Amino acid sequence: MASKPGYWTSLHGLATLTLIGAALYFLFVEHGAHLLPYLPFLIILLCPLMHLFMHKGHGGHGHGGAEDGHGQHQHPDADEAYRRGLEEGRKEAAKRR
């Protein structure tokens, strides 16, 4: 079954992105002198927004177990591979001592 396309890839979404882009362009061109002193603060404000939107794809923090909330299953050998890597790292650390 084909999944429904997202809003941002639809015609309305692309038009919205175009309007937002045009508004930001004219805001910076016409009012750049007023906005430049606040640019570092705007960049810092982007950090929490990027955190919220970018964690959408993998289910966020604190989801243990074989299934995260989105129906994607963890690889069956992932725990075993993690344990092997942990043991190899411990052996390497012991060699350096």
Residue, then its C-alpha position, 0 to 999 in steps of 0.5 A: m500500500a502506498s503511503k500518503p505523501g507529506y504536507w511539505t511535498s504537496l502542492h500546498g506545502l511547496a507553495t507555503l515554503t515558497l511564500i516563507g522563503a520570499a518573506l524571509y528574503f524580503l525581511f533580510v533585504e529590507h530590514g537586515a540592519h535591524l535584524l543583524p544584531y539579533l542573528p546570533f540569538l536566532i541561531i541559538l533559538l534554532c537549536p531546540l527547533m532542530h532537536l524537536f523536528m530531527h528526532k521525529g524520524h527515530g522515535g526520540h529518547g528513551h525507547g528501549g526494547a526491540e520495537d521503537g514507537h514507529g513499527q520499525h523492528q531492531h535488527p535481531d543481532a544488534d544486541e549481540a553486536y553491541r556486546r561483542g563491541l563492548e567486550e572488544g573495547r574492554k580488551e583494547a583498554a586492558k591492553r593499554r594499561 
